[in-house]
């Protein structure tokens, strides 16, 4: 069993307050917890202040690297790389960045393509922590079946999101389908801003879920035996 905490947060215009809230949960949660935060939870998509947002991301990342040890922390940040701005997911464990990938599928309804550079899909790969295999999709990327295929065999797939309320059922259906299709756990941490869907949830390989729109921190456990059971019970390899 492994403990999970999904932070269903509402962005504050004050970047530091967003960071302080994440630091608070890191300090309060058990030391082996996997913590997933929503997409760009530190700065939001603050396009009017991109330079400032990226500078804060670098400061916040240094602070997070100091304190995330045996826990696993997953979040995305606005960052500047060369002359481009990107939305980059990072996975922190044992005071190191274990994995990072920039958002490949930008959400045009939110004008992301006007301000951000799309990441390369070659960086959407599985990675290991403590003998578990992980994958990661950022929000809108959950809609693309070819990206699901890249993560086949992962035990746990992270989905940090800012998914809009009008498409709430889409988020829930797609995440649950991914868990069943890939016989894995899918961990969705979505924003609780007024315009967002919430719907943060732990989806299990058998189709079960832990979901609570009223909570800021959704806690639960994953049973690794359930992954092994499903992959033996229903073989989907050729």
N, C-alpha and C positions, 0 to 999 in steps of 0.2 A: 504494500500500500504506500502511496505517496500523497502528501497533502498538497492541495491546490488552493490558491487565492486569486480570484479575478477582481481587479479593481475597476468598478463601474463608476467612473469619475466624471464630474462636470468641470470643465476648464474655468479657471479664474483668470481674469485679465492680468493679474499680478503673477508673473512666472514663478517667483520664489515661493509663493503660497502653494502652487502646484507641486513643486519639488518637495516642500516641507511635508505635504500630505503623503507623498510616496515614501519619504524617509521615515515617517511615523509608522506606516504599515510594515516596512522592512524591519524596523526595530521591535515591533509588537508580535510579528508572526513567528512561528517556530522556525528553527534554523535549517530545516531541510525542505521548506516550502518552495514550490514553484509558483512564482508571482507573475501575473500577466497584467499589464496596464494598457489602456486604450491608445489608439493611434494619436500621435503628436500631443500626448497628454500634458506635456510641460508648457508648451507655447501656443497650442492650437494652430490652425492654419493662419497665422498672423502675416498675411501677405504685405500689409502696409509697413511692416517692420521686420522684413526678412533677415536683414543683416543682424539686427539686435537679437532676433529669435535664435539664429544660428550661433551667435556668440554665447548666449545663455545655454544652449544645448551643450557646448563644449565644457562650460563650467560645471553644469549639472552632471555630465558624464564622468568627470573627474571625481566629483563627490560620491556618486553611486559606486564607482569602482573601488573606493576606499572601504565601503561597508558591506558590499554584497560578497559574502564568502561562500558558505555551504549552501545558501539558498540559490535559486535560479531566478533571475529577473529578465523579463521580456518587455520591451517598449520600443516605440519609434520616435525619432527626433528629426527636426529640420536641421540639415547640415550643409555647409558649403564645401564643395570639392572642386578644386581648380577654380574655374569661373562659373560653375553651375551650382544651383541649389537642388537638393534631393531630400526625399523623405526616407530615412534609413532606419530599418529595424536593427536593433542590437540585442544580443543575448549575453548576459553577464553571469559568470560563475567563477568562484574562487578568485575574485578581484581581477578578472581578465574578461575581455570580450572574446567569447567562444565562437560567435558567428555574427555576421552582419550581411544585410542585403538591402539594396535600395528598391523602393516600390517600382515594379515593372509596368503594371497596368494602372495608368493614371485615370482618375475619374473626371471625365470631361464636363459632366453636369455641374461639378464643383469648381471648374476652371483650373484644376491642378496642372493641366498641360501648359497653361499660359505662364506659370511661375516656376515649375519644377521640371527637372530633367528625369526622364524615365530610366530606371535601372535596367541592367542587362539580365535577361532571364537565365543566363548561365549561372548566376549566383543563387538561384532558387534550387537548393540542393539539400539533401539530408545531412544531418550532423549528429555527433554522439556526445552525450554527457552521462557519466556513470553507467555505461553499458546500455543506455537507452538511446534509441534512434529518434531524432526529432526532425520536424519540418516546420516551415513558416510561410503563411500567406498574409498579405496586408490588405485588409478590407475588400475592396472591389475585386481583387485577384481571386476571391472565392468563387466568382462566377465562371471561371475558365477551366474547362475539363482537362485541357492539356497541361495545366499546372498541377491538377490533382495527380495526374499520371507521373509527374516528376517526383512526387513524394510517396509513391507506392512503397509499402514496407515500413514506413515510419510508424513508431509506436504512439507518438503524440504529435499533433499538429497545432501550432499556435496561430490564432487569428486576431491580432490587435486591430481594432476598427474604429471608424467614425461612420457608422451606417445609419442612414436617414430613417426617420419614423415612417414615412409613407411606404417604405419597402421592408418593414419589420418582418413580415412573414417570409419574405425571400431569404433573409439572413438565417432565420431559424430552420427553414426547410433545407437550404443548401448546406449548412453546417452539420445538421443531423445526417443528411445523405452522404456527406464526405466521410463521416465517422463509420457509417454502415458499409459504404463502398470499399473503403481502405482498411476496414476492420481495425480501427485505431481509436484513440481518444482525440477529440477536437476541443480545444479550449478557446472560447471566444470572449474577449474583453472589449466591450463596446462602450462608447461614450454615453453619459447620461445628460448631456446638454438637452435643452428643451426641444430641439429639432431632431434629436437622435432617437434611435429605436430602443436603446438599452438592450435587452435580450442577451446579456452576457450569460454564458452557460458552459457547463461541462457536459459534453456529449460522449457517450460510451459506445463501444463497438456493437453492443446488442441493441442500440437505439435508445437506451435510457438517457435521462438528462437531469441536471441540477440547474435550475434557473430561478432567478428572483429579481424582478424589476425594481423592487423597493429597497434593495440593499446596495450599499456603497462597496462592500467587500463580500463577495460570494465565496464561501469556503466549502470544500468537499475533498473527496479522496478519489484517486484512481487505483483500480485493482489490476495490476499487471497480469495476473492469472487470466483475467477475462480476455485480454488480447490473445494470449496463447490458445485459450479454449476456442475462441471464434475461428482462429486460423487453422485449427485442426478439425473443428466441427464442420465448417463449410470451406472446402478447398476451392479457391478461385484461380489457382495457377493453371497453366496449360499442361 
